Amino acid sequence: MQQVDFELNDEFVELNQLLKLVGICDSGGAGKVIVASGKVKVDGKTELRKTCKIRAGQVVQLGDIRVTVRAA
């Protein structure tokens, strides 16, 4: 499993933008498609809200990629 740490500089980041920022996809639009496919989990639960607010301490998983969001 690939572990990625993401440093959050704001209160939150939208899920589709997080996927773009960590390099999982090329754009926020592509991130929305990935989220809509039902393959993304946030804190172990499938997340279908494309612009779900991801905050420090949460874990996002897509396949074998695990993104841990940390406060700056």
Beta strands, then each sheet from edge to edge (+ up, - down):
strand 1: 2-8
strand 2: 13-14
strand 3: 40-42
strand 4: 45-46
strand 5: 53-54
strand 6: 59-62
strand 7: 65-71
sheet 1: 1+ 7+ 6- 3+ 4-
sheet 2: 2+ 5-
end
